[in-house]
Amino acid sequence: MKLYYAPGACSLAPHIVLEEGGFTYESETVDLRGGKQTGTGKDFNQINAKGYVPALLLDDGQLLTEGPAINQYLADRVPEKKLAPANGTMERYRLQEWLTFLGTELHKSFSPLFNPTASDDWKNASSEALNRRLEYIAKQLTGKQFLVGDHFTIADAYLFTILGWGQYVNLDIGKWPVLKEYHGRIFMRPAVQAALKAEGLIPSA
Ligand SMILES: N[C@@H](CCC(=O)N[C@@H](CS)C(=O)NCC(=O)O)C(=O)O
């Protein structure tokens, strides 16, 4: 398998999941600006017509896209790691409820804040939405270690990744001590450290 990623982008979530799952995998960067070249000089648009990361090249040559699908695919390959509850259970639907919320309500509310062409009105509306969503998540996490159940799942890999973007858009998650503490705790997981090092986001020595 090969993960196409951009350092610190939403592709960090499957990168963490690959590490948590103990997979043997390759990875290749994509420069999201301009021509979308990969680390080996290929045109990423020719690899993934959607032009965005993450994308996972499977061993049979298929390309799987969309973070929540990639993360569930990976989790289901290693059920013993309990990175997702079993398919068909109520807990799995709860996980999917979170993945959808994180993708559509949280992740995509950050997008205008990274977009230099977004209007101030759009950015302000997105910031307000983000504050409401983060408030909701902080309440849900109060007294809990993880988003779903009592152990780390792919939803935590995704939330950890998104919370890391606050620093780039002047959004201090310290406003919500529960989120700050959660982020710090997930950060310390060995698999998370490995993924962050692999993406050059923390020193590797
Ligand atoms: N729906 C996609 C969205 C992926 C996405 O937003 N990727 C961003 C990085 S976090 C990206 O590659 N943006 C560059 C672009 O769209 O050109 C998913 O959930 O995987």
The ligand as a Gaussian input file, in Angstrom:
#p B3LYP/6-31G(d) Opt

LIG

0 1
 N      -13.494000      14.757000       1.054000
 C      -12.062000      14.601000       1.167000
 C      -11.436000      15.961000       1.399000
 C       -9.932000      15.906000       1.380000
 C       -9.317000      17.274000       1.540000
 O       -9.973000      18.248000       1.889000
 N       -7.983000      17.312000       1.294000
 C       -7.262000      18.551000       1.356000
 C       -6.164000      18.520000       2.419000
 S       -6.873000      18.362000       4.056000
 C       -6.550000      18.765000       0.022000
 O       -5.865000      17.898000      -0.467000
 N       -6.765000      19.941000      -0.571000
 C       -6.135000      20.316000      -1.811000
 C       -7.122000      20.530000      -2.904000
 O       -8.329000      20.269000      -2.709000
 O       -6.699000      20.952000      -3.969000
 C      -11.723000      13.617000       2.280000
 O      -12.457000      13.587000       3.296000
 O      -10.741000      12.869000       2.158000

